[in-house]
């Protein structure tokens, strides 16, 4: 069985266990189960429970892991948990967090809680974190951890081994040491495997990878994720404009970015925010969705207005009302396929002005092929169904027109939205549906008005 399937089953079983314990179990049984979970598993469980059940679980979570859970739940769920968290417990929760997780937590803390947590820290730690908080959390600077192991190029690997042994512990997800000069400028990276496999008297300068390049602190988070994927990295140094080392990004941060991007794409297509609480109050959820429904209603009225232009034709030929949803539906599906392809290409930086024309031509060609293919199918079906060959041919012609237009719209709408700074995943679907509905109805009813009336 694939590991992803095993993990899904595990999460389902955990949710079932927790739900049953909340209904029938004792406080000790709930505590024992919760304490046996990883912070990420607990975060997933909390997001899957109703608010009242969530509070029962939160009460048995030790302060030492609260911080790790708070940085893994959605913003809205986290805000709800913060409201029921004792201030002293929250301060304890920050004590064991790594610097990047600490920054994530501080970003969501409201005042005066943020000031109180900051004041509980030492001056040095507070100054470091205040510097990091100034960076946008959707950039490399906002993602980076300040927990970095640095070494000089002129020491031997034996010295490095003794240094690591003396430390007794290294930051999580450390796969390499960062080599810097006396001014903290990045010189290269020394992997731990090279430390272990080279001769002890070897100089760091001879064993390190001098080709390694740092990530600019200004690089957007999604580009960081792509860089990690392309170069198959587990960690990477973050540098300033003049090449000075600022911190590092590790693979666990990148996995978080990938999940957020996926959630954002899926939720945006329905006009939702990925940070919203699944079990938010009914009126809160309803008010948020009402806006998107209102936008959709406007586009629906536009499609209805197009149909109304051919009211006389529909009264004369009732069969048109039966068949016209087929044209709009096929156009919508064809357009959505192209739209999804282009939105993904934009997200992965595989689509730009350099290849947009070729992609548009290719999608138009696909629209023509599929349009002709399915036009023949629906023309035959409609002709047999209504015993009217002309009606079947008109339906087929409208199908070709709409599928070609759907392909053009599906490719061009996200490109245009991206160009003007609007998220294609958020607005592309509604605009595409409007285009395919209006063109489909216009083509079918217009042809019918011309040739059948």
C-alpha positions as a printed Julia matrix, in Angstrom:
453×3 Matrix{Float64}:
   0.0    0.0     0.0
   1.43   3.45   -0.9
   2.77   5.45    2.05
   0.36   8.33    1.34
  -2.6    5.95    1.64
  -1.23   4.53    4.89
  -0.84   8.06    6.27
  -4.4    8.99    5.28
  -5.75   5.88    7.01
  -3.66   6.7    10.08
  -5.08  10.24   10.23
  -8.64   8.92    9.8
  -8.14   6.41   12.59
  -6.7    9.1    14.88
  -9.68  11.37   14.26
 -12.07   8.48   14.97
 -10.21   7.61   18.19
 -10.2   11.2    19.4
 -13.89  11.7    18.59
 -14.86   8.52   20.45
 -12.74   9.46   23.46
 -14.28  12.93   23.59
 -17.74  11.34   23.68
 -17.14   8.39   26.01
 -13.57   8.41   27.29
 -12.02   9.78   30.47
  -9.78  12.84   30.74
  -6.78  10.57   31.4
  -7.43   8.53   28.23
  -7.69  11.71   26.17
  -4.48  13.06   27.71
  -2.55   9.82   27.08
  -3.55   9.69   23.42
  -2.81  13.37   22.79
   0.58  13.14   24.51
   1.53  10.23   22.21
   1.06  12.31   19.04
   3.52  14.39   17.06
   2.77  18.15   17.08
   1.81  18.04   13.38
  -0.66  15.2    14.04
  -2.19  17.15   16.93
  -2.47  20.24   14.72
  -4.3   18.23   12.05
  -6.67  16.79   14.67
  -7.44  20.23   16.12
  -8.34  21.6    12.68
 -10.66  18.62   12.15
 -12.72  19.13   15.32
 -15.56  21.44   16.23
 -14.64  24.41   18.4
 -15.98  22.89   21.66
 -14.14  19.61   21.09
 -10.99  21.53   20.1
 -10.96  23.31   23.45
 -11.16  20.01   25.35
  -8.08  18.73   23.53
  -6.16  21.98   23.98
  -6.57  21.84   27.76
  -4.56  18.6    28.02
  -1.69  19.67   25.75
   1.51  20.46   27.68
   2.87  24.02   27.24
   6.18  22.61   25.96
   4.57  21.59   22.64
   1.89  24.3    22.35
   4.19  26.51   20.31
   4.96  23.8    17.76
   1.24  23.15   17.32
   0.3   26.82   17.01
   2.68  27.35   14.09
   1.19  24.37   12.25
  -2.53  25.13   12.48
  -4.31  27.62   10.2
  -4.29  31.27   11.23
  -7.95  31.35   12.21
  -7.76  28.15   14.25
  -4.59  29.44   15.91
  -6.25  32.73   16.85
  -9.06  30.8    18.5
  -6.6   28.69   20.5
  -4.64  31.76   21.59
  -7.79  33.19   23.17
  -8.07  30.2    25.52
  -4.33  29.87   26.28
  -2.95  31.06   29.61
  -0.27  33.75   29.13
   2.23  31.89   31.31
   1.72  28.71   29.28
   2.25  30.65   26.07
   5.55  32.06   27.31
   6.66  28.52   28.21
   5.58  27.39   24.74
   8.12  29.71   23.12
  11.11  28.47   25.12
  11.88  25.38   23.02
  10.96  26.71   19.59
  13.56  27.08   16.85
  13.99  30.64   15.61
  11.99  30.19   12.38
   9.07  28.64   14.26
   9.34  31.39   16.86
   9.06  34.04   14.15
   5.99  32.29   12.69
   4.38  32.3    16.13
   5.23  35.93   16.84
   3.63  36.93   13.53
   0.21  35.78   14.77
   0.4   36.96   18.38
  -1.82  39.96   19.13
  -0.71  42.9    21.24
  -0.09  43.15   24.2
   0.7   39.41   24.18
   3.46  39.9    21.61
   5.23  42.49   23.8
   4.92  40.27   26.85
   6.49  37.28   25.06
   9.29  39.46   23.65
  10.07  40.9    27.08
  10.44  37.39   28.52
  13.41  36.76   26.19
  17.03  37.71   26.62
  18.25  40.91   24.94
  20.34  39.08   22.33
  17.54  36.69   21.32
  15.01  39.52   21.23
  17.22  41.64   18.95
  17.72  38.7    16.57
  14.01  37.99   16.32
  13.03  41.65   15.91
  15.33  41.8    12.89
  13.69  38.73   11.34
  10.17  39.98   12.08
  10.85  42.94    9.78
  10.9   40.62    6.75
   7.8   39.6     4.84
   6.87  36.08    5.95
   6.35  35.13    2.29
  10.03  35.72    1.47
  13.23  33.82    2.21
  13.99  36.31    4.98
  10.7   35.54    6.69
  11.18  31.77    6.31
  14.79  31.51    7.47
  16.0   30.12   10.77
  18.7   31.98   12.66
  20.06  28.71   14.11
  23.09  28.25   11.86
  26.4   26.41   12.31
  29.27  28.3    10.68
  32.95  27.4    10.33
  36.08  29.01    8.9
  37.79  27.68    5.75
  41.27  27.5     7.26
  40.58  24.88    9.97
  40.85  21.11    9.56
  38.02  18.6     9.64
  39.44  17.25   12.89
  38.87  20.67   14.46
  35.34  20.71   13.06
  34.62  17.28   14.6
  35.89  18.42   17.99
  33.8   21.59   17.71
  30.64  19.57   17.0
  31.42  17.15   19.79
  31.9   20.02   22.23
  28.55  21.57   21.23
  26.78  18.32   22.06
  23.76  19.2    19.85
  23.13  20.73   16.45
  20.04  22.5    15.04
  17.33  20.26   13.6
  17.54  19.38    9.89
  21.25  20.18    9.73
  22.81  18.39    6.78
  25.73  20.75    6.23
  27.88  23.43    7.82
  28.14  26.89    6.3
  31.62  28.18    5.57
  32.12  31.95    6.06
  35.01  34.4     6.29
  35.67  36.66    9.27
  33.07  39.14    8.01
  30.43  36.38    7.73
  30.42  36.41    3.92
  29.34  33.06    2.45
  32.22  31.07    0.98
  30.71  27.63    0.56
  29.02  24.65    2.2
  30.55  21.63    3.9
  28.24  18.62    4.08
  28.32  16.46    7.19
  29.0   13.43    5.0
  32.22  15.12    3.8
  33.2   15.81    7.4
  32.84  12.12    8.2
  34.4   10.6     5.06
  37.45  12.83    4.44
  40.78  12.58    6.24
  40.8   14.46    9.57
  43.76  16.64    8.54
  41.93  17.9     5.4
  41.28  21.64    5.4
  37.68  22.83    5.21
  38.6   24.94    2.16
  39.62  21.76    0.3
  36.55  19.73    1.25
  33.79  22.34    0.97
  31.57  23.01   -2.05
  32.63  26.5    -3.14
  30.0   26.51   -5.92
  27.14  26.74   -3.45
  25.19  29.96   -3.72
  23.06  31.55   -1.07
  19.4   32.47   -1.46
  18.62  36.18   -1.4
  16.57  37.16    1.63
  14.19  38.94   -0.77
  13.38  35.83   -2.86
   9.62  35.03   -2.8
   8.69  31.88   -0.88
   7.28  30.02   -3.91
  10.55  30.58   -5.78
  12.46  29.2    -2.79
  10.33  26.06   -2.98
  11.03  25.65   -6.72
  14.77  26.13   -6.12
  14.79  23.39   -3.48
  12.95  21.05   -5.86
  15.18  21.78   -8.84
  18.44  21.45   -6.91
  17.22  18.68   -4.57
  18.41  20.56   -1.49
  17.75  19.78    2.16
  18.88  23.18    3.39
  20.27  26.4     1.95
  21.93  29.55    3.36
  20.16  32.89    3.13
  22.34  35.9     2.34
  22.05  39.69    2.22
  22.61  41.83   -0.86
  26.36  41.92   -0.2
  26.63  38.17    0.39
  26.69  38.13    4.18
  25.12  35.11    5.83
  21.78  35.86    7.49
  20.32  32.42    8.24
  19.23  29.21    6.56
  16.1   27.59    5.16
  15.44  23.88    5.68
  13.32  21.36    3.83
  10.58  21.36    6.51
   9.96  25.05    5.78
   9.73  24.27    2.05
   7.23  21.45    2.62
   5.09  23.99    4.47
   5.28  26.38    1.5
   4.26  23.64   -0.93
   1.24  22.72    1.19
   0.2   26.37    1.56
   0.47  26.91   -2.2
  -1.62  23.81   -2.91
  -4.24  24.82   -0.33
  -4.33  28.34   -1.72
  -4.9   27.15   -5.29
  -7.68  24.73   -4.35
  -9.48  27.11   -1.99
  -9.1   30.18   -4.22
 -10.93  28.48   -7.07
 -13.98  28.45   -4.79
 -13.35  31.99   -3.5
 -12.24  30.73   -0.08
  -9.23  31.47    2.12
  -7.0   28.51    3.04
  -6.49  29.98    6.53
 -10.18  29.89    7.38
 -11.44  27.58   10.1
 -13.45  24.68    8.68
 -15.65  24.77   11.79
 -16.03  28.54   12.03
 -19.49  29.75   13.18
 -22.25  29.39   10.6
 -22.9   33.12   10.2
 -19.18  33.86    9.83
 -18.77  31.27    7.08
 -22.01  32.32    5.38
 -21.03  36.0     5.28
 -17.63  35.2     3.74
 -19.09  32.99    1.02
 -21.9   35.46    0.29
 -19.48  37.81   -1.45
 -18.32  35.16   -3.91
 -21.87  33.96   -4.46
 -22.85  37.55   -5.24
 -20.14  37.81   -7.87
 -21.29  34.54   -9.39
 -24.9   35.77   -9.38
 -23.92  38.8   -11.47
 -22.25  36.56  -14.05
 -25.3   34.25  -14.05
 -27.58  37.21  -14.79
 -25.27  38.12  -17.66
 -25.68  34.63  -19.15
 -29.45  34.86  -18.62
 -29.49  38.21  -20.39
 -27.84  36.58  -23.41
 -30.52  33.87  -23.42
 -33.21  36.56  -23.13
 -32.02  38.11  -26.4
 -33.29  34.98  -28.17
 -36.59  34.64  -26.32
 -38.6   34.6   -29.53
 -36.44  31.85  -31.0
 -36.82  29.71  -27.85
 -40.62  30.12  -27.93
 -40.72  28.87  -31.52
 -38.26  25.98  -31.11
 -38.56  24.5   -27.6
 -35.91  21.87  -28.34
 -33.28  24.61  -28.16
 -33.92  25.04  -24.43
 -33.33  21.34  -23.92
 -30.06  21.26  -25.85
 -28.36  24.57  -25.05
 -26.99  23.49  -21.6
 -24.92  20.87  -23.47
 -23.01  23.54  -25.39
 -22.31  25.63  -22.28
 -21.34  22.6   -20.18
 -18.88  21.2   -22.73
 -17.31  24.63  -23.18
 -16.99  25.04  -19.41
 -15.21  21.72  -18.99
 -12.86  22.29  -21.93
 -12.03  25.78  -20.7
 -11.41  24.55  -17.14
  -8.92  21.98  -18.42
  -6.92  24.69  -20.2
  -7.3   27.13  -17.28
  -5.97  24.58  -14.78
  -3.03  23.76  -17.03
  -2.06  27.43  -17.45
  -2.56  28.36  -13.76
  -0.27  25.48  -12.8
   2.26  26.57  -15.42
   2.25  30.11  -14.06
   2.72  28.85  -10.5
   5.7   26.72  -11.56
   7.08  29.52  -13.76
   6.72  27.26  -16.82
   4.53  29.77  -18.65
   5.62  33.31  -19.54
   5.47  35.76  -22.46
   8.27  33.69  -24.07
   6.02  30.69  -24.73
   2.5   32.1   -24.24
   1.8   32.38  -27.99
   2.84  28.79  -28.67
   0.68  27.59  -25.79
  -2.31  29.57  -27.04
  -1.97  28.11  -30.53
  -1.62  24.61  -29.15
  -4.72  24.95  -26.94
  -6.73  26.37  -29.86
  -5.71  23.34  -31.91
  -6.84  21.03  -29.1
 -10.13  22.93  -29.0
 -10.62  22.45  -32.74
  -9.89  18.69  -32.58
 -12.13  18.06  -29.58
 -14.76  20.45  -30.97
 -15.03  18.58  -34.26
 -14.97  15.17  -32.53
 -17.73  15.9   -30.04
 -19.68  18.03  -32.5
 -20.13  14.92  -34.65
 -21.27  12.92  -31.61
 -23.82  15.46  -30.36
 -25.02  16.24  -33.88
 -25.91  12.59  -34.45
 -27.56  12.24  -31.03
 -29.58  15.46  -31.41
 -30.65  14.56  -34.95
 -31.93  11.15  -33.83
 -33.48  12.51  -30.63
 -35.49  15.31  -32.27
 -35.68  13.86  -35.78
 -34.14  17.09  -37.1
 -30.84  16.97  -39.0
 -30.56  20.78  -39.23
 -30.88  21.12  -35.46
 -28.16  18.51  -34.95
 -25.79  20.3   -37.35
 -26.39  23.64  -35.64
 -25.67  22.09  -32.25
 -22.43  20.61  -33.62
 -21.35  23.94  -35.12
 -22.04  25.76  -31.85
 -20.03  23.1   -30.03
 -16.98  23.71  -32.24
 -17.23  27.48  -31.77
 -17.56  27.24  -27.98
 -14.78  24.7   -27.46
 -12.33  26.79  -29.5
 -13.35  29.95  -27.64
 -13.14  28.1   -24.33
  -9.57  27.05  -25.12
  -8.62  30.63  -25.99
 -10.3   31.98  -22.85
  -8.81  29.27  -20.63
  -5.31  30.15  -21.83
  -5.61  33.94  -22.05
  -7.63  34.77  -18.9
  -4.98  33.57  -16.39
  -2.21  35.21  -18.42
  -4.05  38.55  -18.42
  -4.92  38.31  -14.71
  -1.33  37.47  -13.83
  -0.12  40.41  -15.92
  -2.29  42.89  -14.01
  -1.46  41.38  -10.61
  -4.66  39.43   -9.87
  -4.45  35.84   -8.66
  -5.58  33.66  -11.62
  -6.69  30.89   -9.27
  -9.06  33.27   -7.5
 -10.79  35.03  -10.4
 -10.08  32.8   -13.4
 -12.87  30.27  -12.84
 -15.7   32.8   -12.59
 -14.55  34.74  -15.65
 -14.11  31.56  -17.66
 -17.59  30.29  -16.77
 -19.1   33.62  -17.84
 -17.27  33.55  -21.17
 -18.13  29.94  -22.03
 -21.78  30.3   -21.0
 -22.32  33.53  -22.93
 -20.48  32.4   -26.05
 -22.12  28.96  -25.97
 -25.63  30.38  -25.7
 -24.89  33.13  -28.24
 -23.45  30.7   -30.77
 -26.2   28.08  -30.49
 -29.18  30.41  -30.24
 -27.73  32.84  -32.76
 -27.18  30.12  -35.38
 -30.67  28.81  -34.69
 -32.16  32.28  -35.17
 -30.32  32.71  -38.49
 -30.92  29.28  -40.03
 -34.08  27.87  -38.42
 -36.37  30.87  -38.03
